[in-house]
Every structure is written in structure tokens, then in C-alpha cells.
Amino acid sequence: MDHTNIEDFTQIAADWVWETDEAGRFTRLSPETERFLGRPVADLLGVDRSAFAWEFEAEGLHLYRAALAARRPFRELTYIYSHPDGAPRWFEISGRPCFSADGAFAGYRGVGSDVSEQRRTRDALVEAHAELIEQNRRFDAALENMSQGLCLFDARHRLQVWNRRYLDMFGLAPGALQVGMSQQAIIEQLVALGRYRAGMTVDSVSEGTRTSLAADGPKALMRELADGRVIAVSHRAMPGGGWVSTFEDVTERRRNEARIVHMARHDGLTDLPNRTALREIGIERLAEAREAGGGLAVLCLDLDRFKPVNDSFGHAVGDGLLKAVSARLRNQVRGRDVVARLGGDEFAVLHAVADADEAAALAERLIRAVSAPYRLDGVSAEIGMSVGIALSLPEAGGTGDIERLLKEADMALYEAKAAGRGTFRLFEPKMDETVRERIALERELREALQAGRFEVHYQPLVDLSDDRITGMEALVRWRHPERGLVSPAVFIPLAEETGLIVPLGEWVLRQACRDAASWPGDTSVAVNVSPLQLRHRGFAQTVVAALAASGLAAARLELEITESVLLDDTEANLETLHGLRALGVRISMDDFGTGYSSISYLRRFPFDKIKIDRSFVRDCAASPDAGAIIRAIVGLGASLGITTLVEGIETEPQLAAIRAEGAREVQGFLFSPPRPAAEAAALLAAQDAQDATIAA
């Protein structure tokens, strides 16, 4: 092989010299080759270069193959060498074809260099450049996708960076800002374009920036724009000078905050001020009235018959009715007066007055307005309203704060409702005493329930066919340590109002079942059931538990209900009554004839008994009409297979008249007043003994 041309490569920086034959196998390698290739030279001779090359760069590989095929020289071809230590090396080779004396191709000779460090440095630079490009891309993406506007200024107040959100926020064209533009010039442009609200100047905006940067920590400035938007601007100083300004559109947030504040002080359904707002406004109006030498009336309003409408036609109609009531109340008051909703169907009015007559006139006007018929979604509804009034008048020294006035108006409302509803009452000092007595009585009622101060007395139910006692009605009595026996007429309404009727009624039921279980024969016991008891979840289970604990047969228990039970939540109550009747418990309707729909309820539920109210008994001996009504009810019961009982029999003439009308059972003081359990048991025992004597 001709070696004369190897000098052609001496000017190329090289680490070793190599030669290959015509097949590309190494035939010669300079001794220093071993240091770079990591293999003995002897192991490399006769081996093709491709056995140790991991890969050629695409362009280099193409040039190498083209050079070999054309027998041309090649220069600075780079490939990756597979070093025995496992770490790649980058080698750069240059070569020239060799020919024999007769011109035949004899292979290649050339030089090689280890360019690994240069290659790593170059790759690191390329990677760093690519990372820088990617970082810039991410920075640009983040900048352009910020929800806030941004501007960055250098220490000389020159603009360096901004984003599209800032341009959009202030309505600036894409080319409106330039790098190096002063903050002053930007503000001048915004003011000239009328972007800020009237009154904002270049100096005031610039001063705001200076003040913000001088403050301890970032503090947002609120900029109001001409279109009504509010922009929160924050300035944060940077090390070395300059600052970053961020701009956030807080218009909707401030509106939401205002809505939240409004919602906290207003009713969600009617948008009227709520109880909290009423107290706040009341304090202001009371102070204004006293300063002006005038008076203030506080009216507490409560709708009558709202619940039946709401339950019968649904909550949508009920809500519509409350809105309609709110509108009518607002239409009846003056501009400075306040209408508020306290919750449920309760409202209040603050009304500036000169005297009590003005307040009374307003109350009458409000009652008339609210009581007029309503037409809601094709539904006709009529309700009423009761009003309680409390006054703060100059001649009274303007005594009382708003809390006291609200409390007094509520007391007066209680009196108005007790008077029959649909009316108003002015607060009087004696009402306060009445309320205190009521609160004391309620406390004592709770204590009596816990201390077991209640008793069950029993009044006989007499069968007129043989004048025998067939059952007893259980009647609760409260034995007060100071007042003695308290009338049920006093504490039962209070127990119902406070909800204590539920635990009290449960105790009466259990006690009556225990007492009746010891009575002779099949004597039954009748227990009155309040609408609140029947509505209470688990009432049926309470009855079952009382029967099971006492061992009393279900057929010996009779539950007395009034028609108000069927007026209130009818379907649920009917379901409960049907379930109890299926167990064998008998159901009777108490005070029959006093309600406007008593007869219609006989079609909805198969009562076992109807008790004719005592009001028909008082005049039955002397009044043909009363007797005719009793006769009609007895006949109705007989035709329906329902037992009829007449209560309130106190005289022999009444009894004779009742017998003549065909009544089957009676009850009243003529036979026996309600007796303690021991006396009732003795009465039944005496009757049982008499029956045994007759039988003997």
C-alpha cells in the first residue's frame, strides 16, 4: 500500500493513525490508538470499524458511504464509538483512498481524534439553548394566559415587559406600548383615552403608584374605570430597582361581596330586610325619631291560616303567597317606613308616628290589605293577619330600645292572636306580667313532667242499655305543690304550644294502659290524642310499646282525636290512624258537630265511635233543634255502624232527653266526675261485685 500521502493529514489535529484494506478492515493502527479506543491494537486488526461504532450521524453516515463507494477522501466524519467501559466516545476521522502501483484500490488510510469533550460541551450548549427557548416559551405562555394584567418597569421607570391581558383590560391596541416607554407616557395615554373615571388625572395615578411602592408590603389600589369596572392594582418593588405592577379586574368579586353582605341582612325569598337588619335600622330610626321629637311604632305581624294554604297547595304557592304579602305590605307604608320578614309567616314594620291612633290606623290598613283574596298560579287563597304594636312616643319619654320594642310588639301580637286573630293589639304593661306568668308556668310545667307531678283521673263511659260502665276516659291532672290541682284548660294549651304535649301525652298513654290492664273484664280506656302527638314521628310505635308494656289488649284501647287532626297533614295522619286501627285499636272522633266538615271526615276514615259535643246537650231538654241534631247524629252513626256517645250529661232531664233520641253511650257528672285511678278501680270493682251477686 502506498504510504506517501499520509502526510496530507498531518495538518489535521489527530490522536492516532489508521489504515484499512479494500474490505474496510483495519490493517494498521498507531500505538497510541489503544489509549483512546480502550482495546489492544492486536484485537482491532482485521476488524471492520462498524463493529465498534454505535451509530454515525445521519449526514456523516451518508457522506462516509458515498465517499467509500466513490473512492473519495472524507474529512472530519463523526461517529459514536462503543468503548469497553460502557461510556460512549465521540470520534472524528478523516481518510483518503489508497491505490497500488498498478492503480488498484487498496483501502483507506487516515487519522482519528477523540472529540468527546467538545461534543459534550456542544450538546450541553444546545440543550441549554433549547431549555432557554422552552423557558421563554413557558414564560410567554404564562404571561399571555394570566388572568391579571402585568407591567414590569426598570429602575428608570421604563417599560420592559407587559402582557395581552393588560392591553385588553384597558382597551389598548396591540402596538400601543413599546419597550422603553415611560410609565408617565402610559398613564398620559390612558387618561387621554378616557379610560379612568372622571376626576382621575395623570398626577393622581402617578402619586398612587409612588405611595404604594413606599408602603410596607404590597397594598392594592382600587382604580375605578369609566365603564364602571374596578381594577385592583398592586405594585411590588424588585431588587436592584424597578417594580412589577399587576392589575386584577375585581368588579364581579366586589359585586359578589356586596351581594353576600346584602343576603346576610335580607330575606332570600322576599328581599325584605331580615331580623338582623331590622334591629340595625331600628336603632337608627329610633334615634332619629327621638332627635326630631317624634315617635316610632314597631308592628309585629303574623299571618293567619297560612299553613293550611302552604300544605294544601304546595310550597311553590306558599312562597308566591309570601311574596304577594310582602308586596302588599310595602304598598301600604311610606317611603321611610321599613317592612321586614322575621322568618316563616312573620313580618314586622317600623313606622314613624305621632301617636297611637296612627299606629292603629296602619295596623287596620295592613290587615285589610293582606286579608283580600289572592290568585296565584290559578289557585285562589284567602288568609288573615294579626298585629301586635309597641310604641316609643315623646310624651312617654321615648323609653325603650329597639329590642324592648320588638319584645313588646311580640307580646301584643300574642294577645291579638288569643283574641281571635284578624285583629291588632297595642302593648300594655300588664301584658308583660302575663308573659312572665306564662314563662313561669312553662318552667313549672317542665319541672312537673320531670318530677312526676301529673296524675291520670278517669271518668266513666256508661252504656244506656243496661246502665253499666263499659269504659273510662283518661284525663290528665297536674298536682301543683302550691296551686293544688291545675285545670287542664290552663296547662294543655301551653303544653301544645311548647311541644311538651308529646312527652306528656306519651306518659298519659302508658299510665292509662297500665291502669286499664288491672280493671275487670273487657273495660276499655279512652285516651285523648293531640294533633302534635299524632304528627310526631314514631307515634304508632309509642302506642304499640304502651300496649306491650302493660299487656293490655289493643281492642281495649280507644284513641280520641278531634277533626283538627284531619285538617293538619291529612294523608300522613290517616295513614297512621289506619295502621293503628289495623292493630285492633279503636278510633273515635271527639267533639263531633263543632267543626264545619265533621261529617265529610266520616267518609274518609271508618271511625269506631263519635262523641257528640256537650254543647248540644245543654239545651236538648228544652230545645227541639238541639234534640233534632242529636237524633240526626245518632241516626247517622247507626246507619254507618258507628257507636255514638253523648258527653256532658249533668241532669236527669238531659239524660231522659238523650235516651229518647236513641243515644247508646253517655258520659257526664250525672254519673261520676273524673276520679283518681284508685277510686276509678274501686268503682269498677264494686260494679263487678254487684254483677257477681246478681248472677249468683
Disulfide bonds with the S-S distance in Angstrom:
none
